[in-house]
Amino acid sequence: MKFVAIEKIPSRKKKKLQRFIEEFINCGDAQVEIIFLPEEYIDAHSCYCSFYKAAKISGYNIIVHLMSNRVFIEKRNKACV
């Protein structure tokens, strides 16, 4: 093992999930599947975790589901909560 000096730590590309969630809230669909590219997320679980955290931060009444390596988000009905 060795160390290599660098000038700057490279930054990761931000996914802007809050904007994505805003678009979902403003659309007419109650539930959608999130289709992601391999360069965006390693697998469905990492996508789920990112969206779960973003949904909590957003403050909107939405829920994120992970089923069979597919990720879904849905608007919760306020009357049922």
Backbone as CSV, one residue per row, in Angstrom:
resi,resn,N_x,N_y,N_z,CA_x,CA_y,CA_z,C_x,C_y,C_z
1,MET,0.857,-1.163,0.000,0.000,0.000,0.000,0.906,1.230,0.000
2,LYS,0.414,2.286,-0.696,1.186,3.523,-0.705,0.251,4.715,-0.853
3,PHE,0.763,5.879,-0.599,0.020,7.122,-0.758,0.479,7.831,-2.023
4,VAL,-0.446,8.489,-2.684,-0.134,9.286,-3.867,-0.695,10.680,-3.623
5,ALA,0.134,11.678,-3.740,-0.296,13.056,-3.516,-1.177,13.524,-4.676
6,ILE,-2.245,14.267,-4.331,-3.141,14.822,-5.350,-3.379,16.293,-5.028
7,GLU,-3.818,17.042,-6.008,-4.099,18.460,-5.816,-5.471,18.674,-5.177
8,LYS,-6.448,17.899,-5.610,-7.824,18.108,-5.170,-8.572,16.780,-5.202
9,ILE,-9.453,16.578,-4.244,-10.278,15.368,-4.242,-11.381,15.556,-5.279
10,PRO,-11.554,14.604,-6.198,-12.597,14.742,-7.218,-13.988,14.709,-6.594
11,SER,-14.884,15.506,-7.121,-16.240,15.528,-6.589,-17.133,14.596,-7.379
12,ARG,-18.150,14.086,-6.689,-19.112,13.221,-7.353,-20.179,14.072,-7.999
13,LYS,-20.747,13.571,-9.061,-21.828,14.281,-9.724,-23.084,14.181,-8.863
14,LYS,-23.715,15.314,-8.579,-24.923,15.321,-7.769,-26.112,14.884,-8.607
15,LYS,-27.000,14.132,-7.988,-28.131,13.580,-8.719,-29.357,14.482,-8.695
16,LYS,-29.366,15.502,-7.821,-30.472,16.456,-7.740,-31.813,15.755,-7.495
17,LEU,-31.829,14.919,-6.486,-33.022,14.134,-6.183,-34.183,14.992,-5.701
18,GLN,-33.901,16.090,-5.013,-34.995,16.933,-4.530,-35.786,17.515,-5.699
19,ARG,-35.106,17.891,-6.765,-35.806,18.403,-7.946,-36.643,17.296,-8.589
20,PHE,-36.107,16.095,-8.612,-36.830,14.947,-9.155,-38.100,14.688,-8.334
21,ILE,-37.986,14.767,-7.016,-39.137,14.556,-6.145,-40.170,15.656,-6.348
22,GLU,-39.722,16.902,-6.504,-40.642,18.013,-6.790,-41.441,17.745,-8.072
23,GLU,-40.762,17.273,-9.111,-41.443,16.962,-10.374,-42.484,15.860,-10.166
24,PHE,-42.138,14.861,-9.360,-43.072,13.775,-9.081,-44.298,14.291,-8.339
25,ILE,-44.093,15.134,-7.336,-45.202,15.686,-6.558,-46.138,16.502,-7.451
26,ASN,-45.573,17.240,-8.390,-46.375,18.109,-9.258,-47.027,17.379,-10.431
27,CYS,-46.602,16.154,-10.708,-47.220,15.406,-11.806,-48.523,14.771,-11.313
28,GLY,-49.330,14.296,-12.218,-50.625,13.732,-11.858,-50.583,12.277,-11.436
29,ASP,-49.441,11.640,-11.537,-49.342,10.214,-11.220,-49.212,9.992,-9.717
30,ALA,-49.901,8.982,-9.217,-49.842,8.660,-7.790,-48.652,7.774,-7.461
31,GLN,-48.184,7.004,-8.440,-47.043,6.119,-8.223,-46.283,5.947,-9.526
32,VAL,-44.956,5.880,-9.403,-44.098,5.736,-10.582,-42.950,4.785,-10.263
33,GLU,-42.405,4.205,-11.303,-41.187,3.403,-11.166,-40.012,4.274,-11.535
34,ILE,-38.934,4.157,-10.791,-37.711,4.918,-11.071,-36.813,4.047,-11.941
35,ILE,-36.565,4.508,-13.140,-35.660,3.813,-14.051,-34.324,4.536,-13.992
36,PHE,-33.274,3.832,-13.600,-31.963,4.456,-13.462,-30.945,3.755,-14.362
37,LEU,-29.922,4.498,-14.719,-28.847,3.974,-15.565,-27.744,3.392,-14.695
38,PRO,-26.965,2.447,-15.225,-25.885,1.838,-14.431,-24.854,2.858,-13.934
39,GLU,-24.655,3.946,-14.660,-23.686,4.942,-14.197,-24.261,5.858,-13.112
40,GLU,-25.570,5.802,-12.889,-26.193,6.610,-11.843,-26.154,5.908,-10.490
41,TYR,-26.446,4.625,-10.472,-26.455,3.840,-9.238,-25.844,2.473,-9.511
42,ILE,-25.221,1.919,-8.485,-24.601,0.597,-8.615,-25.660,-0.480,-8.780
43,ASP,-26.714,-0.391,-7.970,-27.796,-1.365,-8.027,-29.083,-0.728,-7.506
44,ALA,-30.148,-1.491,-7.512,-31.445,-0.967,-7.087,-31.446,-0.597,-5.610
45,HIS,-30.707,-1.315,-4.802,-30.674,-1.010,-3.369,-30.047,0.357,-3.112
46,SER,-28.972,0.695,-3.810,-28.355,2.012,-3.614,-29.280,3.119,-4.112
47,CYS,-30.013,2.867,-5.188,-31.005,3.823,-5.680,-32.096,4.013,-4.636
48,TYR,-32.593,2.923,-4.096,-33.626,2.967,-3.062,-33.161,3.786,-1.859
49,CYS,-31.959,3.522,-1.386,-31.441,4.231,-0.209,-31.344,5.730,-0.465
50,SER,-30.876,6.112,-1.631,-30.759,7.528,-1.964,-32.123,8.197,-2.008
51,PHE,-33.081,7.559,-2.650,-34.415,8.131,-2.747,-35.138,8.117,-1.397
52,TYR,-34.888,7.116,-0.584,-35.496,7.060,0.741,-35.051,8.256,1.574
53,LYS,-33.748,8.516,1.578,-33.219,9.662,2.325,-33.745,10.975,1.760
54,ALA,-33.762,11.096,0.441,-34.247,12.319,-0.198,-35.725,12.544,0.093
55,ALA,-36.508,11.477,0.142,-37.935,11.589,0.445,-38.140,12.078,1.869
56,LYS,-37.354,11.575,2.810,-37.449,12.022,4.205,-37.110,13.504,4.318
57,ILE,-36.040,13.921,3.651,-35.596,15.314,3.708,-36.614,16.241,3.060
58,SER,-37.278,15.769,2.005,-38.194,16.621,1.248,-39.387,17.095,2.079
59,GLY,-39.826,16.283,3.028,-40.979,16.648,3.841,-42.316,16.310,3.191
60,TYR,-42.291,15.823,1.962,-43.531,15.432,1.295,-44.005,14.082,1.819
61,ASN,-45.284,13.835,1.664,-45.892,12.605,2.136,-45.783,11.533,1.038
62,ILE,-44.579,11.025,0.845,-44.333,9.995,-0.176,-43.602,8.826,0.476
63,ILE,-43.688,7.686,-0.178,-43.017,6.482,0.304,-42.242,5.866,-0.860
64,VAL,-41.108,5.262,-0.539,-40.242,4.631,-1.532,-40.277,3.128,-1.293
65,HIS,-40.416,2.354,-2.371,-40.481,0.892,-2.280,-39.344,0.271,-3.091
66,LEU,-38.819,-0.832,-2.597,-37.850,-1.651,-3.319,-38.441,-3.041,-3.439
67,MET,-38.710,-3.467,-4.682,-39.284,-4.797,-4.915,-38.618,-5.433,-6.114
68,SER,-38.029,-6.578,-5.917,-37.421,-7.355,-7.000,-36.483,-6.514,-7.855
69,ASN,-35.555,-5.816,-7.209,-34.573,-4.974,-7.893,-35.204,-3.863,-8.721
70,ARG,-36.374,-3.420,-8.308,-37.057,-2.283,-8.939,-37.422,-1.295,-7.833
71,VAL,-37.339,-0.014,-8.156,-37.603,1.031,-7.169,-38.838,1.816,-7.611
72,PHE,-39.746,2.036,-6.660,-40.986,2.758,-6.923,-41.152,3.857,-5.878
73,ILE,-41.802,4.954,-6.261,-42.212,5.953,-5.280,-43.696,6.216,-5.473
74,GLU,-44.360,6.497,-4.373,-45.790,6.780,-4.459,-46.175,7.867,-3.483
75,LYS,-47.214,8.589,-3.860,-47.782,9.612,-2.985,-48.717,8.907,-2.012
76,ARG,-48.564,9.220,-0.739,-49.465,8.659,0.261,-50.731,9.495,0.304
77,ASN,-51.825,8.833,0.513,-53.103,9.516,0.683,-53.122,10.071,2.103
78,LYS,-53.261,11.372,2.257,-53.225,11.985,3.573,-54.319,11.482,4.500
79,ALA,-55.441,11.040,3.944,-56.543,10.556,4.776,-56.186,9.231,5.447
80,CYS,-55.262,8.475,4.863,-54.905,7.155,5.397,-53.785,7.218,6.424
81,VAL,-53.117,8.356,6.552,-51.969,8.440,7.451,-52.377,8.781,8.848
